[in-house]
């Protein structure tokens, strides 16, 4: 079950501004990356359902987060159907993210008061998701559907929208400034935040440093 309430989870995501998106088949590596992000100031982390027995890795990561990173809000990503959402919620997911919008997932999450952030690529999809109770919608793939300009144009007629960009997001001032100037609520960031070479070398300090640097950029440009 989720350790954090829906309001606490959304507050952590919004206030932090960056949600690392990560998968690794090794539980220890996943724990090390989670801890590095936590040490770098991250307070919301998405572990994706992208490999064999990913849910087993998530179960270990969920217990680790509760014991060693008490303020980290852990969620599950790449969730495409209701049964998978149920599985991860039972294993402690505090939020669910998907590459697309699925009404069945929305029903499951609403029943348990767990935030569901679906992937949307149009105004119509965003509106449908909001109608189903999705407070935060993911623009995905963000770089392909219009980038920061897409966000800005959505916020004009729908200023209440809370949006997360995932895809084509990098921990640089040039990139992040564009997203946050456009009015994005937060960003999801993957391999650019934890390069493969840093993971292979066990250089957790560099990952924590990248998180701190990216968060400082977000704070500078957030409206």
Helices and strands as residue ranges (DSSP letters): H 6-16, E 18-22, H 27-39, E 44-48, H 54-68, E 73-77, H 82-90, E 95-97, H 103-112, E 115-117, E 119-120, H 123-131, E 136-139, H 147-157, E 162-166, H 173-182, E 186-189, H 196-201, H 204-221
